Amino acid sequence: MLNPLVSIIILSWNVRDLLRACLRSLPIGDSRIEIIVVDSASTDGAPAMVQSEFPQVRLMASAENMGYTRGNNLGLRAARGRYLLILNPDTEISGDALAQMTAYMEAQPQVGVLGPQLLYPDGRIQSTRRRFPTFLTALVESTWLQPYVGRGLLDHFYARDLRDDEIAEVDWVMGAAMFVRRQAYEQVGGLDEQFFMYSEELDWCRRMSAAGWKVVYFPPARIIHHQARSAAQVPAQTHIRFNSSKVLYVRKYRGWMLAELLRCWLLGQFALQLILEAAKWLLGHKRELRAQRLNIYWQVLRSGLRPPRHAEDHGALSGG
C-alpha cells in the first residue's frame, strides 16, 4: 500500500463533541489522507465515539494522560504521510485548507513548518504568528502586567507589522494547527517531551529554524479554532504548565540563571495577585469568585513553577 500524502494527528482529552465536529470537517475516506486520533485517557466516551462513528480513523487510546508532547509524538511516530498535520481537537478545517497547504509545501521545498490562519467561531482572526521572545517579553507576556506595559514592547513578538492576510516567514506559529514536512521532522526529531504542554511549538520551530528550515504563516488556509477547551477544565494546572514551560524554555536557551530569575518573578506576580484577591474576599466582593482564584493562585505558588530536573542547556537537549 502506498503511503498517504498527509497524516493528520489529533490529540484528544475529554472534548468528545468538539472532536466529533473536527473529524466531520476532515476528508475521511480519502486514501491520500491518514487520520490518527490519540486519546489521552478521556473519560467522556470519546474513544467509543471514534470507534463507532469514524471506523476509518486510526484510534490510539492511552490509559494515562500523556500530555501534549508525548501524545503527539506517539501519533507522529505512527504516521506515514509525506506531510504531518498536528491538529487540535477543538478545530474545524475550512474549505480546501488541506489542499492549499499541501500545494504550497510541494512548491516550497525549503519550508519545514506551515501555520494556517486560525479563526474564532465568529470569524474573528486569532493571532497565531510569532517571533522568538526576548527575556523581557517572557517577563510580561501572558501575565497580568501585559495590558499595562507599552504596546511597542510586544509588537515585535506578536509580529503586528505583518498583515493578517500576508503570507510571511516568521519565527514560530501556534501549535493548534501545524503542517510539517516529514523530512524536517525526521531531521530535528519530535516535540521535546520535557514540555508537558505549552512552549513546545515555540521550541520545535526554533529547532527547525536552527536546522535551516523556514517557518511560514499561511493565511490562505483557514481553520476554525474554538480554543483551549481541554485546558479550561483544569485552570490551576493550566497556569502551572504554561508558566513552568516558559521557565523551561528560558532555561534551555538562555541558561539557568535567567530561568531562575524568571521563575521567581512569575511566582512574585502570582503572590501579589493572591494578596489582592484575599483583600477583595475580605471586603466581601464576589467572594465565590475570589475563593476560586485564591485556590488557583495558591496551587501555582505551591508548585514552585519548577521545570523538570533533567532540563539542561540548549546543547544537551534533543527532540523526542
C-alpha positions as a Markdown table, in Angstrom:
| # | Residue | x | y | z |
|---|---|---|---|---|
| 1 | Met | 0.0 | 0.0 | 0.0 |
| 2 | Leu | 1.3 | 3.5 | -0.9 |
| 3 | Asn | 1.9 | 5.8 | 2.0 |
| 4 | Pro | -0.6 | 8.7 | 2.3 |
| 5 | Leu | 0.2 | 12.2 | 1.3 |
| 6 | Val | -0.9 | 13.8 | 4.6 |
| 7 | Ser | -1.2 | 12.3 | 8.1 |
| 8 | Ile | -3.4 | 14.2 | 10.5 |
| 9 | Ile | -2.6 | 13.7 | 14.2 |
| 10 | Ile | -5.3 | 14.8 | 16.7 |
| 11 | Leu | -4.6 | 14.5 | 20.4 |
| 12 | Ser | -7.8 | 14.5 | 22.4 |
| 13 | Trp | -8.7 | 14.7 | 26.1 |
| 14 | Asn | -12.3 | 15.0 | 27.2 |
| 15 | Val | -13.6 | 17.0 | 24.3 |
| 16 | Arg | -15.8 | 14.4 | 22.6 |
| 17 | Asp | -18.3 | 16.7 | 20.9 |
| 18 | Leu | -15.6 | 19.0 | 19.6 |
| 19 | Leu | -13.6 | 16.1 | 18.4 |
| 20 | Arg | -16.6 | 14.8 | 16.6 |
| 21 | Ala | -17.0 | 18.2 | 14.8 |
| 22 | Cys | -13.3 | 18.2 | 14.0 |
| 23 | Leu | -13.5 | 14.8 | 12.4 |
| 24 | Arg | -16.6 | 15.6 | 10.4 |
| 25 | Ser | -14.6 | 18.5 | 8.9 |
| 26 | Leu | -11.9 | 16.2 | 7.6 |
| 27 | Pro | -11.9 | 14.2 | 4.3 |
| 28 | Ile | -12.4 | 10.8 | 5.9 |
| 29 | Gly | -12.3 | 8.1 | 3.3 |
| 30 | Asp | -9.7 | 9.9 | 1.1 |
| 31 | Ser | -6.9 | 7.4 | 0.5 |
| 32 | Arg | -4.4 | 10.3 | 0.4 |
| 33 | Ile | -5.3 | 11.3 | 3.9 |
| 34 | Glu | -4.4 | 9.3 | 7.1 |
| 35 | Ile | -6.2 | 10.4 | 10.3 |
| 36 | Ile | -4.9 | 9.3 | 13.7 |
| 37 | Val | -6.6 | 10.2 | 16.9 |
| 38 | Val | -4.5 | 9.8 | 20.1 |
| 39 | Asp | -6.8 | 9.7 | 23.1 |
| 40 | Ser | -5.2 | 10.7 | 26.3 |
| 41 | Ala | -7.3 | 8.8 | 28.9 |
| 42 | Ser | -10.6 | 10.6 | 28.2 |
| 43 | Thr | -13.5 | 9.8 | 30.5 |
| 44 | Asp | -16.2 | 11.3 | 28.3 |
| 45 | Gly | -16.7 | 8.4 | 25.9 |
| 46 | Ala | -14.5 | 9.9 | 23.1 |
| 47 | Pro | -12.7 | 6.7 | 22.2 |
| 48 | Ala | -16.0 | 4.8 | 21.8 |
| 49 | Met | -17.4 | 7.6 | 19.7 |
| 50 | Val | -14.4 | 7.5 | 17.4 |
| 51 | Gln | -14.7 | 3.7 | 17.0 |
| 52 | Ser | -18.5 | 3.7 | 16.3 |
| 53 | Glu | -18.8 | 6.9 | 14.2 |
| 54 | Phe | -15.5 | 7.0 | 12.4 |
| 55 | Pro | -14.2 | 3.5 | 11.9 |
| 56 | Gln | -11.8 | 4.7 | 9.1 |
| 57 | Val | -9.9 | 6.7 | 11.7 |
| 58 | Arg | -7.0 | 5.1 | 13.4 |
| 59 | Leu | -7.5 | 5.3 | 17.2 |
| 60 | Met | -4.6 | 5.1 | 19.6 |
| 61 | Ala | -6.1 | 5.1 | 23.1 |
| 62 | Ser | -3.9 | 5.6 | 26.2 |
| 63 | Ala | -4.7 | 4.7 | 29.8 |
| 64 | Glu | -2.9 | 7.8 | 31.1 |
| 65 | Asn | -2.9 | 11.5 | 30.3 |
| 66 | Met | 0.3 | 11.7 | 28.4 |
| 67 | Gly | 0.3 | 15.5 | 27.9 |
| 68 | Tyr | 0.5 | 17.4 | 24.6 |
| 69 | Thr | 4.1 | 16.5 | 23.6 |
| 70 | Arg | 4.1 | 12.8 | 24.5 |
| 71 | Gly | 0.7 | 12.2 | 22.9 |
| 72 | Asn | 1.5 | 14.0 | 19.7 |
| 73 | Asn | 4.9 | 12.3 | 19.5 |
| 74 | Leu | 3.1 | 8.9 | 19.7 |
| 75 | Gly | 1.0 | 10.0 | 16.7 |
| 76 | Leu | 3.9 | 11.3 | 14.8 |
| 77 | Arg | 5.8 | 8.1 | 15.2 |
| 78 | Ala | 2.9 | 6.1 | 13.9 |
| 79 | Ala | 2.2 | 8.5 | 10.9 |
| 80 | Arg | 3.2 | 7.5 | 7.4 |
| 81 | Gly | 2.4 | 10.7 | 5.4 |
| 82 | Arg | 4.8 | 12.9 | 3.5 |
| 83 | Tyr | 3.3 | 15.8 | 5.4 |
| 84 | Leu | 2.2 | 15.8 | 9.1 |
| 85 | Leu | -0.6 | 18.0 | 10.4 |
| 86 | Ile | -0.8 | 18.3 | 14.1 |
| 87 | Leu | -4.3 | 19.4 | 14.7 |
| 88 | Asn | -6.1 | 20.3 | 18.0 |
| 89 | Pro | -9.5 | 18.5 | 18.5 |
| 90 | Asp | -11.2 | 21.9 | 19.0 |
| 91 | Thr | -10.6 | 22.9 | 15.4 |
| 92 | Glu | -12.5 | 22.5 | 12.2 |
| 93 | Ile | -10.9 | 22.6 | 8.7 |
| 94 | Ser | -12.5 | 25.2 | 6.5 |
| 95 | Gly | -12.9 | 24.8 | 2.7 |
| 96 | Asp | -9.8 | 23.4 | 0.9 |
| 97 | Ala | -7.3 | 24.4 | 3.6 |
| 98 | Leu | -5.6 | 20.9 | 3.4 |
| 99 | Ala | -5.2 | 21.1 | -0.4 |
| 100 | Gln | -3.8 | 24.7 | -0.2 |
| 101 | Met | -1.3 | 23.8 | 2.5 |
| 102 | Thr | -0.2 | 20.7 | 0.6 |
| 103 | Ala | 0.2 | 22.6 | -2.7 |
| 104 | Tyr | 2.2 | 25.3 | -1.0 |
| 105 | Met | 4.6 | 22.9 | 0.6 |
| 106 | Glu | 5.0 | 21.0 | -2.6 |
| 107 | Ala | 6.1 | 24.2 | -4.3 |
| 108 | Gln | 8.3 | 25.5 | -1.5 |
| 109 | Pro | 10.7 | 22.7 | -0.5 |
| 110 | Gln | 12.6 | 24.9 | 1.9 |
| 111 | Val | 9.6 | 25.3 | 4.2 |
| 112 | Gly | 9.5 | 22.9 | 7.1 |
| 113 | Val | 6.5 | 24.2 | 9.1 |
| 114 | Leu | 3.4 | 25.9 | 7.8 |
| 115 | Gly | 0.9 | 27.6 | 10.1 |
| 116 | Pro | -2.6 | 28.3 | 8.7 |
| 117 | Gln | -4.8 | 31.2 | 9.7 |
| 118 | Leu | -6.9 | 30.4 | 12.8 |
| 119 | Leu | -10.3 | 31.9 | 13.2 |
| 120 | Tyr | -12.6 | 32.2 | 16.2 |
| 121 | Pro | -16.1 | 30.6 | 15.6 |
| 122 | Asp | -17.5 | 34.1 | 14.9 |
| 123 | Gly | -15.0 | 34.7 | 12.2 |
| 124 | Arg | -12.5 | 36.9 | 14.0 |
| 125 | Ile | -8.9 | 36.2 | 13.3 |
| 126 | Gln | -6.7 | 34.7 | 16.1 |
| 127 | Ser | -3.2 | 35.9 | 16.4 |
| 128 | Thr | -1.0 | 32.8 | 15.7 |
| 129 | Arg | 2.2 | 34.1 | 14.2 |
| 130 | Arg | 5.1 | 35.0 | 16.4 |
| 131 | Arg | 8.7 | 36.0 | 16.6 |
| 132 | Phe | 11.1 | 34.5 | 19.2 |
| 133 | Pro | 10.6 | 36.1 | 22.6 |
| 134 | Thr | 13.2 | 38.1 | 24.4 |
| 135 | Phe | 13.8 | 37.8 | 28.1 |
| 136 | Leu | 11.9 | 41.0 | 28.7 |
| 137 | Thr | 9.0 | 39.6 | 26.6 |
| 138 | Ala | 9.0 | 36.5 | 28.9 |
| 139 | Leu | 8.6 | 38.7 | 32.0 |
| 140 | Val | 5.4 | 40.3 | 30.9 |
| 141 | Glu | 3.7 | 38.3 | 28.1 |
| 142 | Ser | 0.6 | 36.5 | 29.3 |
| 143 | Thr | 0.9 | 38.0 | 32.8 |
| 144 | Trp | -1.5 | 40.5 | 34.5 |
| 145 | Leu | 1.1 | 43.2 | 33.6 |
| 146 | Gln | 0.7 | 42.8 | 29.8 |
| 147 | Pro | -2.2 | 45.3 | 29.4 |
| 148 | Tyr | -0.3 | 47.9 | 31.4 |
| 149 | Val | 3.1 | 47.8 | 29.5 |
| 150 | Gly | 3.7 | 49.8 | 26.4 |
| 151 | Arg | 2.2 | 48.2 | 23.3 |
| 152 | Gly | 5.6 | 48.5 | 21.5 |
| 153 | Leu | 7.2 | 46.0 | 23.8 |
| 154 | Leu | 5.2 | 43.1 | 22.4 |
| 155 | Asp | 4.6 | 44.4 | 18.8 |
| 156 | His | 7.7 | 42.6 | 17.6 |
| 157 | Phe | 6.8 | 39.4 | 19.4 |
| 158 | Tyr | 3.2 | 39.3 | 18.0 |
| 159 | Ala | 4.5 | 40.2 | 14.5 |
| 160 | Arg | 2.0 | 43.1 | 14.4 |
| 161 | Asp | 3.9 | 44.6 | 11.5 |
| 162 | Leu | 2.6 | 41.8 | 9.3 |
| 163 | Arg | -0.9 | 41.9 | 7.7 |
| 164 | Asp | -3.3 | 39.2 | 8.7 |
| 165 | Asp | -3.7 | 38.2 | 5.0 |
| 166 | Glu | 0.0 | 38.2 | 4.2 |
| 167 | Ile | 2.0 | 35.0 | 3.6 |
| 168 | Ala | 5.1 | 35.6 | 5.6 |
| 169 | Glu | 8.2 | 33.9 | 7.1 |
| 170 | Val | 8.0 | 34.0 | 10.9 |
| 171 | Asp | 9.9 | 32.5 | 13.8 |
| 172 | Trp | 7.1 | 30.2 | 15.0 |
| 173 | Val | 3.4 | 29.5 | 14.8 |
| 174 | Met | 0.9 | 28.4 | 17.3 |
| 175 | Gly | 0.5 | 24.6 | 17.8 |
| 176 | Ala | -3.3 | 24.3 | 17.3 |
| 177 | Ala | -2.6 | 23.5 | 13.7 |
| 178 | Met | 1.0 | 22.9 | 12.3 |
| 179 | Phe | 1.6 | 21.5 | 8.9 |
| 180 | Val | 5.0 | 19.9 | 9.0 |
| 181 | Arg | 7.3 | 18.4 | 6.3 |
| 182 | Arg | 8.3 | 14.8 | 7.2 |
| 183 | Gln | 11.9 | 15.5 | 6.2 |
| 184 | Ala | 12.1 | 18.4 | 8.6 |
| 185 | Tyr | 10.5 | 16.3 | 11.4 |
| 186 | Glu | 12.9 | 13.4 | 10.8 |
| 187 | Gln | 15.9 | 15.8 | 10.9 |
| 188 | Val | 15.1 | 17.6 | 14.1 |
| 189 | Gly | 13.0 | 14.9 | 15.9 |
| 190 | Gly | 9.7 | 15.3 | 17.6 |
| 191 | Leu | 8.4 | 17.6 | 20.3 |
| 192 | Asp | 10.6 | 17.9 | 23.4 |
| 193 | Glu | 8.7 | 15.9 | 26.0 |
| 194 | Gln | 10.1 | 18.0 | 28.8 |
| 195 | Phe | 7.4 | 20.4 | 27.9 |
| 196 | Phe | 4.2 | 18.7 | 29.1 |
| 197 | Met | 2.3 | 21.3 | 27.2 |
| 198 | Tyr | 2.8 | 25.0 | 26.2 |
| 199 | Ser | 6.0 | 26.4 | 24.6 |
| 200 | Glu | 6.6 | 23.1 | 22.8 |
| 201 | Glu | 5.7 | 24.5 | 19.4 |
| 202 | Leu | 8.0 | 27.5 | 20.1 |
| 203 | Asp | 10.8 | 25.2 | 20.9 |
| 204 | Trp | 10.1 | 22.9 | 17.9 |
| 205 | Cys | 10.0 | 25.8 | 15.4 |
| 206 | Arg | 13.3 | 27.1 | 16.9 |
| 207 | Arg | 14.9 | 23.8 | 16.3 |
| 208 | Met | 13.5 | 23.7 | 12.8 |
| 209 | Ser | 14.9 | 27.1 | 12.2 |
| 210 | Ala | 18.3 | 26.2 | 13.6 |
| 211 | Ala | 18.4 | 23.2 | 11.1 |
| 212 | Gly | 17.8 | 25.6 | 8.2 |
| 213 | Trp | 14.0 | 25.1 | 7.7 |
| 214 | Lys | 11.7 | 28.0 | 7.1 |
| 215 | Val | 8.6 | 28.6 | 9.2 |
| 216 | Val | 5.7 | 30.3 | 7.3 |
| 217 | Tyr | 2.4 | 31.8 | 8.3 |
| 218 | Phe | -0.1 | 30.9 | 5.6 |
| 219 | Pro | -3.4 | 32.7 | 5.8 |
| 220 | Pro | -4.9 | 31.3 | 2.5 |
| 221 | Ala | -5.6 | 28.2 | 4.5 |
| 222 | Arg | -8.2 | 28.8 | 7.3 |
| 223 | Ile | -9.1 | 26.7 | 10.3 |
| 224 | Ile | -11.8 | 27.4 | 12.9 |
| 225 | His | -10.4 | 27.2 | 16.4 |
| 226 | His | -12.6 | 27.0 | 19.5 |
| 227 | Gln | -9.5 | 27.4 | 21.7 |
| 228 | Ala | -8.4 | 25.9 | 25.0 |
| 229 | Arg | -11.4 | 23.8 | 25.8 |
| 230 | Ser | -9.4 | 21.0 | 27.3 |
| 231 | Ala | -7.2 | 23.4 | 29.3 |
| 232 | Ala | -10.2 | 25.2 | 30.7 |
| 233 | Gln | -11.2 | 22.1 | 32.7 |
| 234 | Val | -8.1 | 22.4 | 34.9 |
| 235 | Pro | -7.3 | 26.1 | 35.4 |
| 236 | Ala | -4.7 | 25.8 | 38.1 |
| 237 | Gln | -2.7 | 23.1 | 36.2 |
| 238 | Thr | -3.0 | 25.3 | 33.1 |
| 239 | His | -1.3 | 28.2 | 34.9 |
| 240 | Ile | 1.3 | 25.9 | 36.3 |
| 241 | Arg | 2.1 | 24.2 | 33.0 |
| 242 | Phe | 2.1 | 27.4 | 31.0 |
| 243 | Asn | 4.5 | 29.2 | 33.3 |
| 244 | Ser | 6.8 | 26.3 | 34.1 |
| 245 | Ser | 7.1 | 25.7 | 30.4 |
| 246 | Lys | 8.1 | 29.3 | 29.9 |
| 247 | Val | 10.7 | 28.9 | 32.6 |
| 248 | Leu | 11.9 | 25.7 | 30.9 |
| 249 | Tyr | 12.2 | 27.4 | 27.5 |
| 250 | Val | 14.4 | 30.2 | 29.0 |
| 251 | Arg | 16.5 | 27.6 | 30.8 |
| 252 | Lys | 17.0 | 25.7 | 27.6 |
| 253 | Tyr | 18.1 | 28.7 | 25.5 |
| 254 | Arg | 19.2 | 31.4 | 28.0 |
| 255 | Gly | 20.6 | 29.4 | 30.9 |
| 256 | Trp | 19.6 | 28.5 | 34.4 |
| 257 | Met | 20.3 | 31.9 | 36.0 |
| 258 | Leu | 17.8 | 33.8 | 33.8 |
| 259 | Ala | 15.4 | 30.9 | 34.2 |
| 260 | Glu | 15.6 | 31.2 | 38.0 |
| 261 | Leu | 15.1 | 35.0 | 37.7 |
| 262 | Leu | 12.0 | 34.5 | 35.6 |
| 263 | Arg | 10.6 | 31.8 | 37.9 |
| 264 | Cys | 11.0 | 34.0 | 40.9 |
| 265 | Trp | 9.5 | 36.9 | 39.1 |
| 266 | Leu | 6.4 | 34.9 | 37.9 |
| 267 | Leu | 5.9 | 33.5 | 41.4 |
| 268 | Gly | 6.0 | 37.0 | 42.8 |
| 269 | Gln | 3.3 | 38.1 | 40.3 |
| 270 | Phe | 1.1 | 35.2 | 41.5 |
| 271 | Ala | 1.8 | 36.1 | 45.1 |
| 272 | Leu | 0.7 | 39.7 | 44.5 |
| 273 | Gln | -2.4 | 38.5 | 42.8 |
| 274 | Leu | -3.2 | 36.2 | 45.7 |
| 275 | Ile | -2.8 | 39.1 | 48.2 |
| 276 | Leu | -5.1 | 41.3 | 46.1 |
| 277 | Glu | -7.8 | 38.6 | 45.8 |
| 278 | Ala | -7.6 | 37.9 | 49.5 |
| 279 | Ala | -8.2 | 41.6 | 50.2 |
| 280 | Lys | -11.2 | 41.7 | 47.9 |
| 281 | Trp | -12.5 | 38.5 | 49.6 |
| 282 | Leu | -12.2 | 40.1 | 53.0 |
| 283 | Leu | -14.1 | 43.1 | 51.7 |
| 284 | Gly | -16.9 | 40.8 | 50.6 |
| 285 | His | -16.6 | 41.5 | 46.8 |
| 286 | Lys | -17.7 | 38.5 | 44.7 |
| 287 | Arg | -16.5 | 36.1 | 47.4 |
| 288 | Glu | -17.1 | 32.9 | 45.4 |
| 289 | Leu | -15.0 | 34.1 | 42.5 |
| 290 | Arg | -12.3 | 35.3 | 44.9 |
| 291 | Ala | -12.2 | 32.0 | 46.6 |
| 292 | Gln | -11.8 | 30.2 | 43.3 |
| 293 | Arg | -8.9 | 32.5 | 42.3 |
| 294 | Leu | -7.3 | 32.2 | 45.7 |
| 295 | Asn | -7.3 | 28.4 | 45.4 |
| 296 | Ile | -5.8 | 28.6 | 41.9 |
| 297 | Tyr | -3.0 | 31.1 | 42.8 |
| 298 | Trp | -2.2 | 29.1 | 45.9 |
| 299 | Gln | -1.7 | 25.9 | 43.9 |
| 300 | Val | 0.5 | 27.8 | 41.5 |
| 301 | Leu | 2.7 | 29.1 | 44.3 |
| 302 | Arg | 2.9 | 25.6 | 45.9 |
| 303 | Ser | 4.1 | 24.2 | 42.6 |
| 304 | Gly | 7.1 | 26.5 | 42.6 |
| 305 | Leu | 6.9 | 26.6 | 38.7 |
| 306 | Arg | 9.9 | 24.4 | 38.5 |
| 307 | Pro | 10.8 | 22.8 | 35.2 |
| 308 | Pro | 11.8 | 19.1 | 35.1 |
| 309 | Arg | 15.1 | 18.4 | 36.9 |
| 310 | His | 16.6 | 16.8 | 33.8 |
| 311 | Ala | 16.2 | 20.0 | 31.8 |
| 312 | Glu | 19.6 | 21.0 | 30.7 |
| 313 | Asp | 21.1 | 23.7 | 28.4 |
| 314 | His | 20.3 | 24.0 | 24.7 |
| 315 | Gly | 23.1 | 21.9 | 23.5 |
| 316 | Ala | 22.2 | 18.8 | 25.6 |
| 317 | Leu | 18.5 | 18.6 | 24.6 |
| 318 | Ser | 17.0 | 16.9 | 21.5 |
| 319 | Gly | 13.6 | 16.1 | 20.3 |
| 320 | Gly | 11.6 | 13.1 | 21.2 |
